[in-house]
Amino acid sequence: MARYRLHQLKDGLRAQFRNATPKPGPLELHRRDYTPGQEIEAASPYAAWKWSRDESGAEPIQVGDVLEAESGELLLCRYAGFEEARWRAPAPAPAEAVVEAPQ
């Protein structure tokens, strides 16, 4: 069985996610848009999704939520299943300008 960490999309962003046009390739996700959730042990992402629906008291996996495998692989829940995703790397800090003093 695989172990997954659930990352739930913040509620205020769900409508925006639903209305977004699908893009080819892995989506880049912002960590700030997600709340870390529970760990789920299941045979597959689909088994984890089903478990979250059937288990009383568990927060169901919804469209926009992410399952993170132990290997670090991200699986984004979409309408038609799970798609590969990745965390967007933070923007590099701006380089400090070096100013030379006049001699």
C-alpha positions in Angstrom: 0.0 0.0 0.0 1.2 3.5 -0.8 0.9 6.4 1.6 -0.3 9.8 0.4 -0.4 13.2 2.1 -3.6 15.1 1.2 -3.2 18.9 0.5 -6.6 20.6 0.3 -7.2 23.6 -1.9 -8.3 26.6 0.2 -12.1 27.1 -0.2 -11.8 30.6 -1.6 -9.9 29.2 -4.6 -12.2 26.3 -5.5 -14.5 28.3 -7.9 -11.4 29.9 -9.5 -9.9 26.4 -10.0 -13.1 25.0 -11.5 -13.4 27.9 -14.0 -9.8 27.7 -15.1 -9.1 26.5 -18.7 -7.2 23.2 -18.7 -3.5 23.5 -19.8 -1.3 20.7 -21.2 1.5 19.4 -19.1 1.9 19.3 -15.3 0.3 22.2 -13.6 2.5 24.3 -11.3 0.8 24.8 -7.9 1.5 27.3 -5.2 2.0 25.8 -1.7 0.3 28.8 -0.2 -3.0 27.8 -1.9 -3.1 24.5 0.0 -3.7 23.4 3.5 -1.9 20.2 4.5 -4.3 17.5 5.5 -4.3 13.9 6.7 -2.2 11.0 5.5 -4.0 8.3 3.6 -2.8 4.7 3.1 -4.3 3.2 -0.1 -3.4 1.0 -3.0 -3.8 3.9 -5.6 -4.9 7.5 -5.8 -8.3 6.3 -6.9 -8.5 4.0 -3.8 -7.6 7.0 -1.6 -10.4 9.1 -3.3 -12.9 6.3 -2.8 -11.8 5.8 0.9 -12.3 9.5 1.5 -15.8 9.3 0.2 -16.8 6.2 2.1 -15.1 6.9 5.4 -17.3 8.7 7.8 -15.6 11.7 9.4 -12.9 11.9 6.7 -12.7 15.0 4.5 -13.5 13.9 1.0 -11.0 14.6 -1.7 -12.4 17.2 -4.0 -11.5 18.6 -7.4 -8.4 20.8 -6.9 -7.0 18.8 -4.0 -3.6 17.2 -4.3 -2.3 13.8 -3.2 1.5 13.8 -2.5 3.0 10.3 -2.7 5.9 9.3 -0.5 8.2 9.8 -3.5 7.2 13.4 -3.7 5.0 12.9 -6.8 2.0 15.2 -6.8 -1.4 14.1 -8.2 -4.0 16.8 -8.8 -7.6 15.7 -8.6 -9.4 16.9 -11.7 -12.9 16.1 -13.1 -11.6 13.2 -15.2 -9.2 11.7 -12.6 -5.7 12.6 -11.3 -3.1 14.5 -13.3 0.6 15.1 -12.6 1.4 18.4 -11.0 4.4 20.0 -9.3 5.0 22.7 -6.7 6.0 26.0 -8.2 9.5 27.0 -7.2 9.6 30.3 -5.3 10.9 33.2 -7.3 14.6 33.8 -6.8 15.5 36.7 -4.5 16.5 39.8 -6.5 20.3 40.1 -6.6 21.6 43.0 -4.6 23.1 45.7 -6.8 26.8 46.3 -6.1 27.6 50.0 -6.1 31.2 51.1 -6.0 32.1 54.2 -4.1 33.9 56.9 -6.1 37.6 57.2 -5.5 
